[in-house]
Amino acid sequence: MADRCPVRLVADTRLRGLTGPQPARTYWPSTAGDPPMLVFLPAEGIEHADRLCRAVCAAAGVVVLSVSYRQPLWPDGWSDATLATEWAADHARELGADPDRLLLAGADGGAELAAAVTAHARTQGWPPLVHLAIDDLLDPTHLRKEVL
């Protein structure tokens, strides 16, 4: 896998968090249309996940919103992940993504948070949210768009 997979645009931003700004990075695919949006909760922050997020964005043709979260996972990280997912649902269209195809994934502790937020979304009656398992040890260029 190349160090820099081709994506159309990458932008850093800060989301409003419970205790202050929450670092986030958005990746846009080179493909046209309204792609799904993937909220990704990385294990070690957005910088560490850059290569994986670029590869997933390019290979799957999804807008990726990579979001940092606080420790400990419970309750701080969970609150951050929930707020970030709500924000993504509310702003997907503005980011050029299809708000009806919202995906959520994470690595290590982020994967645990993604599963918990997905379960919470179901109990709260949110629109459908798809939880994906992404193993950052696998080559994400093998992802197929048809799956998403």
MDTraj code that builds the backbone (N, CA, C; nanometers):
import mdtraj as md
import numpy as np

residues = "MET ALA ASP ARG CYS PRO VAL ARG LEU VAL ALA ASP THR ARG LEU ARG GLY LEU THR GLY PRO GLN PRO ALA ARG THR TYR TRP PRO SER THR ALA GLY ASP PRO PRO MET LEU VAL PHE LEU PRO ALA GLU GLY ILE GLU HIS ALA ASP ARG LEU CYS ARG ALA VAL CYS ALA ALA ALA GLY VAL VAL VAL LEU SER VAL SER TYR ARG GLN PRO LEU TRP PRO ASP GLY TRP SER ASP ALA THR LEU ALA THR GLU TRP ALA ALA ASP HIS ALA ARG GLU LEU GLY ALA ASP PRO ASP ARG LEU LEU LEU ALA GLY ALA ASP GLY GLY ALA GLU LEU ALA ALA ALA VAL THR ALA HIS ALA ARG THR GLN GLY TRP PRO PRO LEU VAL HIS LEU ALA ILE ASP ASP LEU LEU ASP PRO THR HIS LEU ARG LYS GLU VAL LEU".split()
xyz = np.array([
    [0.0846, -0.1169, 0.0000],
    [0.0000, 0.0000, 0.0000],
    [0.0893, 0.1234, 0.0000],
    [0.0568, 0.2189, -0.0832],
    [0.1345, 0.3424, -0.0906],
    [0.1155, 0.4247, 0.0360],
    [0.2147, 0.5077, 0.0680],
    [0.2040, 0.5921, 0.1853],
    [0.0924, 0.6949, 0.1713],
    [0.0706, 0.7447, 0.0532],
    [-0.0310, 0.8468, 0.0304],
    [-0.1279, 0.7990, -0.0776],
    [-0.2403, 0.7405, -0.0365],
    [-0.3415, 0.6981, -0.1321],
    [-0.4118, 0.8215, -0.1872],
    [-0.4503, 0.8175, -0.3142],
    [-0.5101, 0.9355, -0.3764],
    [-0.6503, 0.9654, -0.3222],
    [-0.6642, 1.0813, -0.2638],
    [-0.7940, 1.1335, -0.2223],
    [-0.8053, 1.2736, -0.2804],
    [-0.9266, 1.3225, -0.2943],
    [-0.9464, 1.4542, -0.3547],
    [-0.9061, 1.5676, -0.2615],
    [-0.9374, 1.5532, -0.1320],
    [-0.9138, 1.6624, -0.0379],
    [-0.9066, 1.6073, 0.1035],
    [-0.8222, 1.6703, 0.1862],
    [-0.8129, 1.6376, 0.3284],
    [-0.8165, 1.7694, 0.4045],
    [-0.8979, 1.7762, 0.5095],
    [-0.9075, 1.8997, 0.5873],
    [-0.9175, 1.8691, 0.7365],
    [-0.8386, 1.9411, 0.8152],
    [-0.8462, 1.9316, 0.9610],
    [-0.9478, 2.0322, 1.0124],
    [-1.0180, 1.9927, 1.1176],
    [-1.1152, 2.0804, 1.1805],
    [-1.1260, 2.0441, 1.3279],
    [-1.2064, 2.1152, 1.3976],
    [-1.2340, 2.0845, 1.5376],
    [-1.3842, 2.0871, 1.5576],
    [-1.4364, 1.9782, 1.6130],
    [-1.5779, 1.9712, 1.6456],
    [-1.5982, 2.0230, 1.7871],
    [-1.7170, 2.0684, 1.8164],
    [-1.7460, 2.1144, 1.9520],
    [-1.7626, 1.9925, 2.0418],
    [-1.6791, 1.9824, 2.1431],
    [-1.6862, 1.8718, 2.2375],
    [-1.7397, 1.9181, 2.3710],
    [-1.7609, 1.8258, 2.4610],
    [-1.8142, 1.8593, 2.5928],
    [-1.7185, 1.9455, 2.6743],
    [-1.5880, 1.9238, 2.6561],
    [-1.4896, 1.9970, 2.7367],
    [-1.4001, 2.0860, 2.6519],
    [-1.4387, 2.1084, 2.5267],
    [-1.3582, 2.1915, 2.4384],
    [-1.3501, 2.1308, 2.3007],
    [-1.2674, 2.1902, 2.2137],
    [-1.2573, 2.1426, 2.0751],
    [-1.2110, 1.9970, 2.0663],
    [-1.2711, 1.9252, 1.9725],
    [-1.2413, 1.7840, 1.9481],
    [-1.1759, 1.7738, 1.8104],
    [-1.0462, 1.7373, 1.8024],
    [-0.9776, 1.7293, 1.6717],
    [-1.0437, 1.6276, 1.5782],
    [-1.0561, 1.6666, 1.4521],
    [-1.1137, 1.5787, 1.3500],
    [-1.0457, 1.6078, 1.2167],
    [-1.0464, 1.5086, 1.1295],
    [-0.9901, 1.5238, 0.9948],
    [-1.0863, 1.4560, 0.8977],
    [-1.1194, 1.5275, 0.7898],
    [-1.2109, 1.4752, 0.6889],
    [-1.1346, 1.4467, 0.5613],
    [-1.1663, 1.3333, 0.4982],
    [-1.1060, 1.2885, 0.3725],
    [-1.2182, 1.2732, 0.2706],
    [-1.1998, 1.3311, 0.1511],
    [-1.2978, 1.3192, 0.0445],
    [-1.2403, 1.2352, -0.0682],
    [-1.3205, 1.1405, -0.1196],
    [-1.2735, 1.0553, -0.2298],
    [-1.2725, 1.1312, -0.3618],
    [-1.2017, 1.0769, -0.4568],
    [-1.1945, 1.1367, -0.5903],
    [-1.3202, 1.1100, -0.6717],
    [-1.4029, 1.0170, -0.6285],
    [-1.5238, 0.9808, -0.7025],
    [-1.6317, 1.0872, -0.6866],
    [-1.7207, 1.0957, -0.7841],
    [-1.8301, 1.1924, -0.7818],
    [-1.9536, 1.1291, -0.7182],
    [-2.0531, 1.2110, -0.6920],
    [-2.1784, 1.1625, -0.6365],
    [-2.1879, 1.1890, -0.4879],
    [-2.2869, 1.1277, -0.4250],
    [-2.3072, 1.1394, -0.2807],
    [-2.2625, 1.0104, -0.2136],
    [-2.1347, 0.9999, -0.1789],
    [-2.0860, 0.8764, -0.1186],
    [-2.1341, 0.8624, 0.0258],
    [-2.1260, 0.7431, 0.0809],
    [-2.1538, 0.7262, 0.2233],
    [-2.0511, 0.8031, 0.3063],
    [-2.0834, 0.8266, 0.4329],
    [-1.9886, 0.8886, 0.5248],
    [-1.9515, 0.7869, 0.6321],
    [-1.8212, 0.7726, 0.6540],
    [-1.7684, 0.6844, 0.7577],
    [-1.7109, 0.7696, 0.8703],
    [-1.7649, 0.7550, 0.9898],
    [-1.7062, 0.8155, 1.1092],
    [-1.6085, 0.7115, 1.1640],
    [-1.4811, 0.7494, 1.1716],
    [-1.3778, 0.6559, 1.2168],
    [-1.3189, 0.7049, 1.3482],
    [-1.3139, 0.6169, 1.4466],
    [-1.2602, 0.6464, 1.5788],
    [-1.1261, 0.5747, 1.5940],
    [-1.0157, 0.6443, 1.5659],
    [-0.8841, 0.5793, 1.5658],
    [-0.8343, 0.5484, 1.7062],
    [-0.7471, 0.4500, 1.7150],
    [-0.6934, 0.4081, 1.8444],
    [-0.6008, 0.5124, 1.9050],
    [-0.5199, 0.5772, 1.8228],
    [-0.4163, 0.6658, 1.8756],
    [-0.4220, 0.8059, 1.8167],
    [-0.5389, 0.8555, 1.7857],
    [-0.5525, 0.9903, 1.7335],
    [-0.5521, 0.9965, 1.5820],
    [-0.5927, 1.1118, 1.5298],
    [-0.6115, 1.1260, 1.3859],
    [-0.4817, 1.1221, 1.3070],
    [-0.3720, 1.1673, 1.3642],
    [-0.2432, 1.1629, 1.2927],
    [-0.1998, 1.0191, 1.2665],
    [-0.2139, 0.9354, 1.3671],
    [-0.1730, 0.7950, 1.3565],
    [-0.2574, 0.7197, 1.2534],
    [-0.3823, 0.7619, 1.2353],
    [-0.4745, 0.6911, 1.1456],
    [-0.4752, 0.7466, 1.0035],
    [-0.3908, 0.8441, 0.9728],
    [-0.3954, 0.9107, 0.8432],
    [-0.3825, 0.8136, 0.7260],
    [-0.2873, 0.7269, 0.7301],
    [-0.2634, 0.6335, 0.6186],
    [-0.3838, 0.5415, 0.5969],
    [-0.4378, 0.4879, 0.7048],
    [-0.5539, 0.3998, 0.6955],
    [-0.6753, 0.4763, 0.6415],
    [-0.6994, 0.5971, 0.6922],
    [-0.8150, 0.6754, 0.6479],
    [-0.8049, 0.7115, 0.5002],
    [-0.6861, 0.7470, 0.4545],
    [-0.6663, 0.7762, 0.3122],
    [-0.6967, 0.6515, 0.2278],
    [-0.6473, 0.5379, 0.2721],
    [-0.6666, 0.4138, 0.1964],
    [-0.8136, 0.3744, 0.1914],
    [-0.8847, 0.3850, 0.3025],
    [-1.0269, 0.3505, 0.3055],
    [-1.1058, 0.4469, 0.2180],
    [-1.0770, 0.5752, 0.2289],
    [-1.1444, 0.6768, 0.1485],
    [-1.1266, 0.6481, -0.0004],
    [-1.0029, 0.6237, -0.0414],
    [-0.9728, 0.6009, -0.1830],
    [-1.0300, 0.4685, -0.2332],
    [-1.0142, 0.3623, -0.1563],
    [-1.0563, 0.2295, -0.2016],
    [-1.2073, 0.2109, -0.1992],
    [-1.2730, 0.2648, -0.0970],
    [-1.4170, 0.2431, -0.0827],
    [-1.4999, 0.3585, -0.1373],
    [-1.4365, 0.4716, -0.1676],
    [-1.5100, 0.5855, -0.2208],
    [-1.6045, 0.6479, -0.1201],
    [-1.5629, 0.6526, 0.0068],
    [-1.6445, 0.7111, 0.1132],
    [-1.5788, 0.8379, 0.1666],
    [-1.6601, 0.9305, 0.2169],
    [-1.6085, 1.0435, 0.2920],
    [-1.5759, 0.9894, 0.4303],
    [-1.4543, 1.0134, 0.4777],
    [-1.4128, 0.9639, 0.6087],
    [-1.3961, 1.0820, 0.7028],
    [-1.4629, 1.0752, 0.8177],
    [-1.4445, 1.1723, 0.9246],
    [-1.3744, 1.0995, 1.0384],
    [-1.2461, 1.1269, 1.0549],
    [-1.1665, 1.0646, 1.1607],
    [-1.1685, 1.1581, 1.2816],
    [-1.2088, 1.1054, 1.3971],
    [-1.2315, 1.1897, 1.5141],
    [-1.1548, 1.1374, 1.6351],
    [-1.0807, 1.2268, 1.6996],
    [-1.0136, 1.1922, 1.8252],
    [-1.1154, 1.1935, 1.9386],
    [-1.0844, 1.1211, 2.0437],
    [-1.1719, 1.1154, 2.1604],
    [-1.0860, 1.1106, 2.2854],
    [-1.1466, 1.1486, 2.3956],
    [-1.0742, 1.1551, 2.5231],
    [-1.0673, 1.0184, 2.5903],
    [-0.9728, 1.0087, 2.6807],
    [-0.9613, 0.8933, 2.7692],
    [-1.0101, 0.9376, 2.9066],
    [-1.0625, 0.8525, 2.9873],
    [-1.0873, 0.7104, 2.9625],
    [-1.2026, 0.6914, 2.8644],
    [-1.2086, 0.5696, 2.8083],
    [-1.3139, 0.5404, 2.7110],
    [-1.4525, 0.5635, 2.7695],
    [-1.4689, 0.5264, 2.8970],
    [-1.6003, 0.5381, 2.9626],
    [-1.5881, 0.6327, 3.0799],
    [-1.6561, 0.7423, 3.0881],
    [-1.7602, 0.7872, 2.9962],
    [-1.7103, 0.8889, 2.8930],
    [-1.5867, 0.9383, 2.9080],
    [-1.5392, 1.0495, 2.8246],
    [-1.5341, 1.0161, 2.6762],
    [-1.4670, 0.9081, 2.6403],
    [-1.4562, 0.8696, 2.5000],
    [-1.5920, 0.8409, 2.4385],
    [-1.6781, 0.7758, 2.5150],
    [-1.8121, 0.7443, 2.4663],
    [-1.8898, 0.8725, 2.4368],
    [-1.8809, 0.9712, 2.5246],
    [-1.9492, 1.0995, 2.5017],
    [-1.8963, 1.1666, 2.3757],
    [-1.7646, 1.1672, 2.3583],
    [-1.7050, 1.2278, 2.2387],
    [-1.7484, 1.1558, 2.1119],
    [-1.7481, 1.0221, 2.1148],
    [-1.7865, 0.9433, 1.9971],
    [-1.9335, 0.9653, 1.9623],
    [-2.0184, 0.9739, 2.0623],
    [-2.1608, 0.9973, 2.0398],
    [-2.1836, 1.1347, 1.9782],
    [-2.1201, 1.2372, 2.0356],
    [-2.1341, 1.3729, 1.9815],
    [-2.0830, 1.3819, 1.8374],
    [-1.9693, 1.3189, 1.8097],
    [-1.9118, 1.3225, 1.6748],
    [-2.0039, 1.2531, 1.5741],
    [-2.0650, 1.1430, 1.6142],
    [-2.1557, 1.0704, 1.5252],
    [-2.2811, 1.1519, 1.4988],
    [-2.3342, 1.2151, 1.6036],
    [-2.4503, 1.3030, 1.5851],
    [-2.4152, 1.4181, 1.4909],
    [-2.2967, 1.4761, 1.5091],
    [-2.2532, 1.5869, 1.4243],
    [-2.2431, 1.5405, 1.2787],
    [-2.1846, 1.4239, 1.2579],
    [-2.1706, 1.3706, 1.1216],
    [-2.3073, 1.3506, 1.0570],
    [-2.4028, 1.2982, 1.1316],
    [-2.5374, 1.2775, 1.0783],
    [-2.6013, 1.4108, 1.0391],
    [-2.5801, 1.5126, 1.1209],
    [-2.6387, 1.6444, 1.0952],
    [-2.5703, 1.7194, 0.9814],
    [-2.4411, 1.6913, 0.9559],
    [-2.3634, 1.7700, 0.8604],
    [-2.3141, 1.6909, 0.7386],
    [-2.3574, 1.5670, 0.7239],
    [-2.3104, 1.4842, 0.6120],
    [-2.3364, 1.5507, 0.4778],
    [-2.4553, 1.6026, 0.4589],
    [-2.4905, 1.6647, 0.3303],
    [-2.3971, 1.7827, 0.3010],
    [-2.3664, 1.8640, 0.4012],
    [-2.2754, 1.9784, 0.3835],
    [-2.1356, 1.9327, 0.3423],
    [-2.0986, 1.8123, 0.3839],
    [-1.9665, 1.7582, 0.3524],
    [-1.9670, 1.6773, 0.2221],
    [-2.0795, 1.6789, 0.1515],
    [-2.0874, 1.6094, 0.0229],
    [-2.1135, 1.4613, 0.0346],
    [-2.1649, 1.4178, 0.1494],
    [-2.1925, 1.2753, 0.1715],
    [-2.3432, 1.2530, 0.1837],
    [-2.3836, 1.1293, 0.1659],
    [-2.5234, 1.0901, 0.1771],
    [-2.5571, 1.0673, 0.3246],
    [-2.6433, 1.1512, 0.3843],
    [-2.6743, 1.1361, 0.5264],
    [-2.7517, 1.0090, 0.5584],
    [-2.8086, 0.9441, 0.4567],
    [-2.8819, 0.8195, 0.4795],
    [-2.7914, 0.6969, 0.4777],
    [-2.6626, 0.7184, 0.4515],
    [-2.5671, 0.6068, 0.4521],
    [-2.4504, 0.6435, 0.5439],
    [-2.4776, 0.6397, 0.6728],
    [-2.3790, 0.6738, 0.7743],
    [-2.3199, 0.5454, 0.8316],
    [-2.1872, 0.5377, 0.8285],
    [-2.1133, 0.4206, 0.8755],
    [-2.0291, 0.4620, 0.9953],
    [-2.0024, 0.3678, 1.0837],
    [-1.9229, 0.3950, 1.2033],
    [-1.8261, 0.2798, 1.2258],
    [-1.6992, 0.3140, 1.2490],
    [-1.5966, 0.2125, 1.2728],
    [-1.4896, 0.2716, 1.3629],
    [-1.4057, 0.1860, 1.4137],
    [-1.2952, 0.2310, 1.4970],
    [-1.1882, 0.1248, 1.5052],
    [-1.0777, 0.1616, 1.5665],
    [-0.9665, 0.0686, 1.5875],
    [-0.9408, 0.0572, 1.7372],
    [-0.9179, -0.0630, 1.7842],
    [-0.8924, -0.0916, 1.9256],
    [-1.0026, -0.0325, 2.0133],
    [-0.9699, 0.0594, 2.1021],
    [-1.0710, 0.1209, 2.1878],
    [-1.1773, 0.1929, 2.1084],
    [-1.1389, 0.2494, 1.9939],
    [-1.2353, 0.3155, 1.9070],
    [-1.3384, 0.2189, 1.8507],
    [-1.2985, 0.0945, 1.8250],
    [-1.3922, -0.0072, 1.7761],
    [-1.4946, -0.0388, 1.8849],
    [-1.4490, -0.0439, 2.0091],
    [-1.5389, -0.0668, 2.1224],
    [-1.6401, 0.0479, 2.1326],
    [-1.5911, 0.1707, 2.1177],
    [-1.6798, 0.2869, 2.1214],
    [-1.7789, 0.2847, 2.0056],
    [-1.7312, 0.2486, 1.8856],
    [-1.8191, 0.2433, 1.7685],
    [-1.9338, 0.1449, 1.7911],
    [-1.9041, 0.0305, 1.8476],
    [-2.0085, -0.0684, 1.8761],
    [-2.1079, -0.0144, 1.9781],
    [-2.0575, 0.0529, 2.0809],
    [-2.1448, 0.1075, 2.1849],
    [-2.2332, 0.2196, 2.1304],
    [-2.1779, 0.3062, 2.0467],
    [-2.2569, 0.4152, 1.9886],
    [-2.3633, 0.3589, 1.8949],
    [-2.3300, 0.2549, 1.8190],
    [-2.4275, 0.1928, 1.7296],
    [-2.5436, 0.1335, 1.8095],
    [-2.5127, 0.0656, 1.9190],
    [-2.6176, 0.0089, 2.0046],
    [-2.7034, 0.1213, 2.0645],
    [-2.6393, 0.2286, 2.1076],
    [-2.7110, 0.3444, 2.1630],
    [-2.8037, 0.4043, 2.0569],
    [-2.7551, 0.4177, 1.9349],
    [-2.8346, 0.4751, 1.8264],
    [-2.9622, 0.3942, 1.8045],
    [-2.9489, 0.2638, 1.8106],
    [-3.0647, 0.1764, 1.7907],
    [-3.1687, 0.1973, 1.9015],
    [-3.1237, 0.2058, 2.0264],
    [-3.2171, 0.2224, 2.1378],
    [-3.2809, 0.3606, 2.1389],
    [-3.2135, 0.4591, 2.0812],
    [-3.2652, 0.5963, 2.0792],
    [-3.3508, 0.6265, 1.9567],
    [-3.3623, 0.5302, 1.8661],
    [-3.4442, 0.5500, 1.7477],
    [-3.3804, 0.6383, 1.6416],
    [-3.2463, 0.6484, 1.6430],
    [-3.1774, 0.7247, 1.5389],
    [-3.2006, 0.6565, 1.4047],
    [-3.1779, 0.7293, 1.2960],
    [-3.1806, 0.6633, 1.1643],
    [-3.0767, 0.5505, 1.1621],
    [-3.0928, 0.4549, 1.0709],
    [-2.9999, 0.3409, 1.0666],
    [-2.8534, 0.3842, 1.0596],
    [-2.7720, 0.3168, 1.1366],
    [-2.6286, 0.3413, 1.1444],
    [-2.5603, 0.2068, 1.1287],
    [-2.4683, 0.1967, 1.0348],
    [-2.4002, 0.0702, 1.0076],
    [-2.2662, 0.0689, 1.0804],
    [-2.2429, -0.0340, 1.1592],
    [-2.1160, -0.0507, 1.2293],
    [-2.0269, -0.1437, 1.1482],
    [-1.9092, -0.0966, 1.1115],
    [-1.8141, -0.1756, 1.0340],
    [-1.6976, -0.2168, 1.1215],
    [-1.6448, -0.3333, 1.0958],
    [-1.5210, -0.3762, 1.1594],
    [-1.4087, -0.3556, 1.0585],
    [-1.3130, -0.2723, 1.0936],
    [-1.1979, -0.2476, 1.0069],
    [-1.0740, -0.2885, 1.0834],
    [-1.0040, -0.3848, 1.0325],
    [-0.8800, -0.4302, 1.0941],
    [-0.7659, -0.3537, 1.0298],
    [-0.7022, -0.2628, 1.1049],
    [-0.5984, -0.1793, 1.0446],
    [-0.4727, -0.2581, 1.0087],
    [-0.4722, -0.3873, 1.0389],
    [-0.3595, -0.4703, 0.9958],
    [-0.3821, -0.5247, 0.8545],
    [-0.5068, -0.5182, 0.8089],
    [-0.5383, -0.5642, 0.6741],
    [-0.5182, -0.4504, 0.5753],
    [-0.4994, -0.4838, 0.4514],
    [-0.4845, -0.3837, 0.3462],
    [-0.6233, -0.3327, 0.3085],
    [-0.6584, -0.2068, 0.3449],
    [-0.7935, -0.1573, 0.3180],
    [-0.8227, -0.1368, 0.1704],
    [-0.7240, -0.1468, 0.0840],
    [-0.7516, -0.1328, -0.0590],
    [-0.8314, -0.2524, -0.1105],
    [-0.8470, -0.3576, -0.0285],
    [-0.9274, -0.4724, -0.0686],
    [-1.0761, -0.4502, -0.0432],
    [-1.1127, -0.3383, 0.0185],
    [-1.2531, -0.3095, 0.0415],
    [-1.3245, -0.2941, -0.0915],
    [-1.4478, -0.3398, -0.0975],
    [-1.5256, -0.3262, -0.2197],
    [-1.6342, -0.2240, -0.1964],
    [-1.6565, -0.1372, -0.2931],
    [-1.7623, -0.0371, -0.2819],
    [-1.8991, -0.1017, -0.2663],
    [-1.9204, -0.2186, -0.3258],
    [-2.0506, -0.2833, -0.3197],
    [-2.0895, -0.3160, -0.1763],
    [-1.9928, -0.3398, -0.0906],
    [-2.0219, -0.3720, 0.0488],
    [-2.0804, -0.2509, 0.1180],
    [-2.0327, -0.1316, 0.0816],
    [-2.0785, -0.0100, 0.1473],
    [-2.1996, 0.0441, 0.0768],
])
top = md.Topology()
chain = top.add_chain()
for i, resn in enumerate(residues, 1):
    res = top.add_residue(resn, chain, resSeq=i)
    for name in ("N", "CA", "C"):
        top.add_atom(name, md.element.get_by_symbol(name[0]), res)
traj = md.Trajectory(xyz[None], top)
